[in-house]
Amino acid sequence: MVPIKSAVNAKAKTRTKKIQWSKAITHDNGRVIEVEIEYNFHGVPVKGEKSPEQVMEKQKLSFFRLILEKDDEVGYKKYLMKYFPEQKIGSQNKLEINNYSRLSKQFTGEVLLYDWDENLLKGWEMAEGQIIRFFRSREARKGNNGANLAQQCKNYTELICASYPIGDEIVIECTESPVVECAGYPNDTGGSPGGAGWYVGSPSGPGTYTGPGGGGGSGSGSGGLPTLLPEDDDLDLFIPSLTPDDGYFYSGAKKLIPSILSLVNCDEIIVDFGVTESDNKSANQEVTELLIEGLQEAIKKANSNLSSQEKITRIYVAATTNGQHGSTSNHYNGTAIDISRINGSKMASTGVTKQITQLQLAIDDFPNVRENFGPYFKHKYSTESDSWNYNHPVGGHVDHIHFSVR
């Protein structure tokens, strides 16, 4: 339950926030946990919205996260990140698209950071994934010990409004939140919880914005929250998923996946390799020849069911034996592969496409398939019982295809 502290909570039904523990991802090797939150109703920052219906529409677009940041003294610090996009674009409320580590280029609106008790700490106004101004509560600004601000700043009051039905009416209730707003990018380091954040990198390129945990004056310090990286084509949205199996051990010959994968019909597929954050290792590692054979056959069959404009010509291998997958995962045998992009497009951004659908269907037809988990379905075949589980209970895999052989 959210404490009643202002008009926005006072006249409506009890306000609650529900933690969706099944919808969570981790960052920075597990130091930060991000979990989806649902409110029964909530306030939104109001700019030009004037009617209750307009405010209610903005509420529908909003989405929220609980951020748990590891602290050696207190266990985990709790923060709330609230996203208020100006318009609906794709699936931007998904964890894989906008989160603690990444902000989509398509995001335009506000991102606000609160403590667990719903007190504003700071916020950012974004335009197509870039910060155009930032602000914080006046109380948080007072605690910053007069840190230097090179930007033009002003005091103003952020209006937070909620709209909800009471009987046959739609009513609107608002509360004021005094803030300090500055144009441009943060450049002061903070130094106390709720202090100012900082920016590392050029305004036109990728940068790191860190926040209320303070920090030591550089973007690489611990306690940086949130870390918003404008989306970059060289960075992947791949989220490793645990894929435990039965402890099978493979001892046969292995080799590297060619950077140009030749199919039996003479088509050539470009293969790019990613680097996993957990161990800083490239996916360009040796795997079993059977896995490469299965990949070749699956792409060839998938392409036979795709038009000339849709054919798979390039794949991005996010993981082979690199990364973290669970102690009994087939990845560590070199019998599994994770593919997170097709033709340069990230599965986390595209959702299920014809290429993904046809590739997963083709993988199912490979005689030695073991696991076929991805955005389209999660199938697992047992050689021992010669049977399929067409609804295998494995999590994740909304942003990549996991393919293993036996």
C-alpha positions in Angstrom: 0.0 0.0 0.0 1.2 3.5 -0.9 1.0 6.0 2.1 -1.6 8.7 1.6 0.4 11.9 1.6 -1.4 14.1 -1.0 -4.5 14.8 -2.9 -3.5 12.4 -5.6 -4.0 9.5 -3.1 -6.6 10.8 -0.8 -10.0 10.6 -2.5 -9.6 7.4 -4.5 -9.6 3.7 -3.4 -6.5 2.5 -1.6 -3.4 2.9 -3.8 -1.2 -0.2 -4.1 1.9 -1.3 -6.0 2.3 -5.0 -6.9 5.7 -6.5 -7.5 5.8 -8.9 -10.5 8.6 -11.2 -9.3 8.2 -13.4 -12.3 9.1 -10.5 -14.6 12.7 -9.6 -13.6 16.2 -9.2 -15.0 19.6 -8.6 -13.5 22.4 -6.1 -14.4 26.0 -5.6 -13.5 26.6 -9.3 -12.7 23.7 -9.5 -10.4 24.5 -6.3 -8.4 21.2 -4.8 -9.6 17.9 -6.5 -9.9 15.1 -4.9 -11.9 11.4 -6.1 -11.4 8.2 -4.9 -13.1 5.6 -3.2 -10.8 1.9 -2.6 -11.4 -0.1 0.2 -9.7 -3.9 0.0 -9.4 -3.7 3.8 -10.2 -0.9 6.3 -10.3 -0.1 9.9 -11.0 1.7 11.1 -14.1 3.6 14.3 -14.8 1.3 16.7 -16.6 2.4 19.1 -19.3 -0.3 19.9 -21.8 -2.9 17.5 -20.7 -6.0 19.3 -19.4 -8.9 16.8 -19.3 -9.3 13.7 -17.1 -9.5 11.6 -20.2 -6.1 12.9 -21.4 -4.5 12.2 -18.1 -6.0 8.7 -18.0 -4.6 8.0 -21.5 -1.2 9.0 -20.3 -1.6 6.7 -17.3 -2.2 3.7 -19.7 1.2 4.3 -21.4 3.2 4.5 -18.2 5.2 1.6 -16.8 7.1 1.1 -13.6 10.1 -0.8 -12.1 11.5 -1.7 -8.8 15.3 -1.4 -8.7 17.2 -3.3 -6.1 20.8 -2.2 -5.8 23.2 -4.3 -3.8 24.8 -2.6 -0.8 27.3 -4.4 1.4 26.0 -2.7 4.5 22.2 -2.8 4.2 21.7 -5.7 1.7 19.7 -4.0 -1.1 18.6 -0.4 -1.6 15.2 0.0 -3.0 14.3 2.5 -5.8 11.4 3.0 -8.1 11.9 4.0 -11.8 8.8 5.4 -13.5 8.6 5.8 -17.3 6.1 8.2 -18.9 6.4 8.0 -22.7 4.6 10.6 -24.7 3.1 8.1 -27.2 2.8 4.4 -27.7 5.7 3.1 -29.9 6.1 -0.7 -30.3 6.7 -2.7 -27.1 8.7 0.0 -25.2 7.2 -1.1 -21.8 9.1 -4.5 -22.1 12.0 -5.1 -19.8 14.2 -6.0 -22.7 13.6 -2.7 -24.5 13.8 0.0 -21.8 15.5 -0.8 -18.5 18.2 0.1 -16.0 20.9 -0.6 -18.5 19.4 0.7 -21.7 17.0 3.3 -23.1 15.6 2.9 -26.6 16.3 5.5 -29.2 12.5 5.7 -29.7 11.8 6.7 -26.1 10.5 10.3 -25.8 9.1 11.4 -22.5 10.1 11.4 -18.8 11.9 8.9 -16.6 11.6 9.7 -12.9 13.4 8.1 -10.0 11.8 7.7 -6.6 12.6 6.1 -3.3 10.5 3.2 -2.1 8.2 5.6 -0.2 7.3 7.5 -3.4 9.5 10.5 -2.8 11.0 12.0 -6.0 14.8 11.9 -6.1 15.5 13.0 -9.7 14.4 12.7 -13.3 15.2 13.1 -16.9 13.3 14.4 -19.9 14.2 12.4 -23.0 13.8 13.0 -26.7 14.4 10.0 -28.9 16.6 8.3 -26.3 18.7 11.4 -25.5 18.6 13.5 -22.3 17.5 17.1 -23.1 17.1 18.2 -19.5 17.3 16.8 -16.0 15.9 17.7 -12.6 15.6 16.6 -9.0 13.6 17.3 -6.0 14.6 20.5 -4.2 15.3 18.5 -1.0 17.6 16.2 -2.9 19.4 19.2 -4.5 19.9 20.8 -1.0 21.7 17.6 0.0 24.2 17.8 -2.8 26.4 20.2 -0.9 26.4 22.9 -3.6 27.8 20.7 -6.4 28.6 22.7 -9.5 26.1 22.9 -12.3 27.3 24.2 -15.6 23.8 24.1 -17.1 21.1 26.7 -16.9 18.9 25.8 -14.0 15.6 27.0 -12.6 13.2 26.2 -9.8 9.7 25.1 -10.8 6.9 22.9 -9.7 6.2 19.6 -11.4 2.4 18.8 -11.4 1.6 15.2 -10.9 -2.0 14.2 -11.6 -4.1 11.0 -11.6 -7.4 10.4 -13.2 -9.9 7.7 -12.2 -13.6 6.9 -12.2 -15.8 7.6 -9.2 -19.3 6.4 -10.0 -20.3 7.7 -13.4 -17.7 10.5 -13.3 -14.0 10.6 -14.2 -12.3 12.8 -11.8 -8.7 14.2 -11.7 -6.6 14.9 -8.6 -3.2 16.6 -8.7 -0.3 17.3 -6.4 2.7 19.6 -6.7 6.3 18.4 -6.6 8.9 21.2 -6.3 12.0 20.5 -8.4 15.2 22.1 -9.7 15.4 21.7 -13.5 18.5 22.1 -15.7 18.9 22.1 -19.4 21.5 19.8 -21.1 23.3 16.9 -19.5 24.2 16.2 -15.8 27.9 16.9 -15.1 28.1 17.0 -11.3 29.0 13.8 -9.4 26.7 13.9 -6.5 28.1 12.3 -3.4 25.0 11.4 -1.3 22.0 9.3 -1.8 19.6 11.3 -3.9 22.4 13.5 -5.2 22.9 14.6 -8.7 24.1 12.2 -11.4 26.7 12.6 -14.0 27.2 11.9 -17.7 30.1 10.1 -19.3 30.6 10.4 -23.1 29.7 13.0 -25.7 26.2 14.4 -25.9 25.8 13.0 -29.4 27.0 9.5 -28.6 26.5 6.7 -26.1 26.9 7.8 -22.5 26.4 6.7 -18.9 24.0 8.5 -16.6 24.4 7.5 -12.9 22.5 8.5 -9.9 21.2 8.4 -6.4 23.7 6.1 -4.9 26.2 9.0 -5.3 29.5 7.9 -6.7 33.1 9.0 -6.7 33.1 11.3 -9.7 33.3 8.9 -12.6 30.7 6.8 -14.4 32.4 3.6 -13.6 32.0 3.9 -9.8 29.7 1.7 -7.8 26.3 3.0 -6.7 25.5 4.4 -10.1 21.8 4.4 -10.6 20.3 4.5 -13.0 22.6 3.6 -15.9 20.8 4.7 -19.1 22.7 3.8 -22.2 21.2 5.2 -25.4 20.7 2.2 -27.7 23.8 1.4 -29.8 24.1 -1.0 -32.7 27.3 -2.4 -31.3 25.6 -3.3 -28.0 23.2 -6.2 -27.8 20.0 -6.6 -25.9 20.7 -10.3 -25.3 19.7 -11.4 -21.8 21.3 -14.8 -20.9 18.7 -17.3 -19.6 19.3 -20.4 -17.4 19.0 -23.5 -19.5 19.6 -26.5 -17.2 19.7 -30.0 -18.7 20.6 -33.5 -17.5 24.4 -33.1 -17.3 25.1 -34.7 -20.6 28.8 -34.6 -21.5 30.1 -34.3 -25.0 33.7 -35.3 -25.8 33.8 -35.3 -29.6 35.6 -33.0 -32.0 34.8 -29.2 -32.0 35.6 -26.3 -34.3 34.9 -22.6 -34.6 31.8 -21.4 -36.4 32.9 -19.9 -39.7 32.4 -16.1 -40.1 30.9 -17.0 -43.5 28.6 -20.0 -43.1 28.2 -21.8 -46.5 25.0 -23.7 -47.1 24.7 -26.8 -49.3 22.8 -24.7 -51.9 25.9 -22.4 -52.1 24.2 -19.5 -50.2 26.5 -17.8 -47.8 25.4 -16.5 -44.4 27.4 -13.8 -42.5 28.0 -14.7 -38.8 28.7 -12.0 -36.2 29.8 -12.8 -32.7 28.9 -11.0 -29.5 30.6 -10.6 -26.1 28.8 -11.6 -22.9 28.9 -9.1 -20.1 29.1 -11.7 -17.4 32.5 -13.0 -18.4 33.6 -10.5 -21.1 34.2 -13.4 -23.5 33.4 -13.6 -27.2 30.9 -16.1 -28.6 33.5 -17.1 -31.2 34.3 -20.3 -29.4 34.6 -23.9 -30.6 31.4 -25.9 -30.8 30.5 -29.4 -31.9 30.4 -29.9 -35.7 26.9 -31.4 -35.3 25.7 -28.0 -34.1 27.2 -26.2 -37.1 25.6 -28.8 -39.4 22.2 -28.2 -37.7 22.5 -24.5 -38.0 23.3 -24.8 -41.7 20.4 -27.1 -42.4 17.9 -25.0 -40.3 18.8 -21.7 -42.1 18.6 -23.4 -45.5 15.1 -24.8 -44.7 13.9 -21.6 -43.2 15.0 -19.6 -46.3 13.1 -22.0 -48.5 9.9 -20.8 -46.8 10.8 -17.1 -47.0 10.5 -14.7 -49.9 13.6 -13.3 -51.5 13.3 -10.1 -49.5 12.9 -11.9 -46.2 15.6 -14.5 -46.5 18.1 -14.9 -43.6 21.5 -13.5 -44.8 23.1 -12.7 -41.5 22.9 -13.9 -37.9 24.4 -12.7 -34.6 25.7 -15.3 -32.2 25.4 -13.9 -28.7 26.6 -17.0 -26.9 28.2 -20.4 -27.3 30.4 -21.6 -24.4 30.7 -18.1 -23.1 28.3 -16.4 -20.6 26.3 -17.9 -17.7 23.7 -20.5 -18.5 23.4 -22.9 -15.5 25.8 -25.5 -14.4 24.2 -28.3 -16.5 23.6 -26.2 -19.6 24.5 -27.7 -23.0 26.3 -24.4 -23.7 29.3 -25.6 -21.8 29.6 -28.8 -23.9 29.7 -26.7 -27.1 26.4 -28.2 -28.1 24.3 -25.1 -27.8 24.1 -21.7 -29.4 22.2 -18.5 -28.7 21.2 -16.3 -31.7 19.9 -12.8 -30.8 19.8 -11.0 -34.2 18.7 -11.9 -37.7 19.8 -9.7 -40.6 21.1 -7.1 -38.1 17.8 -6.7 -36.3 17.6 -7.5 -32.5 14.9 -10.0 -31.5 14.4 -7.9 -28.4 13.2 -5.0 -30.6 11.4 -6.8 -33.4 9.4 -9.4 -31.5 8.4 -12.5 -33.4 9.1 -12.2 -37.1 8.7 -14.5 -40.1 12.4 -15.2 -40.0 12.2 -16.2 -36.3 9.2 -18.4 -36.9 10.6 -20.2 -39.9 14.0 -20.7 -38.2 12.5 -22.2 -35.1 10.3 -24.5 -37.2 13.3 -25.6 -39.2 15.3 -26.3 -36.1 12.6 -28.6 -34.9 13.1 -30.7 -38.1 16.8 -31.3 -37.5 17.2 -34.9 -36.5 19.6 -34.2 -33.6 17.8 -31.3 -32.0 17.6 -31.3 -28.2 16.4 -27.8 -27.2 14.6 -25.1 -29.4 13.7 -22.2 -27.1 12.9 -18.8 -28.5 10.4 -16.0 -29.0 8.1 -18.2 -31.0 8.0 -21.3 -28.9 9.9 -23.5 -26.4 10.3 -27.1 -27.5 12.5 -29.8 -26.1 13.1 -33.3 -27.6 14.1 -36.4 -25.6 16.2 -38.9 -27.5 15.7 -41.4 -24.7 11.9 -41.5 -24.9 11.6 -40.2 -28.5 9.1 -37.6 -27.4 8.6 -33.8 -27.5 7.7 -31.4 -24.7 6.0 -28.6 -26.7 5.7 -26.3 -23.6 9.0 -26.8 -21.9 9.0 -24.7 -18.6 12.1 -22.6 -19.2 12.1 -18.9 -18.6 13.3 -16.0 -20.8 14.2 -16.5 -24.5 12.1 -13.5 -25.7 15.2 -11.9 -27.2 17.1 -14.9 -28.6 16.8 -18.4 -30.0 18.6 -21.2 -28.0 19.4 -24.2 -30.1 21.2 -27.3 -28.8 21.9 -30.8 -30.2 22.4 -34.2 -28.8 
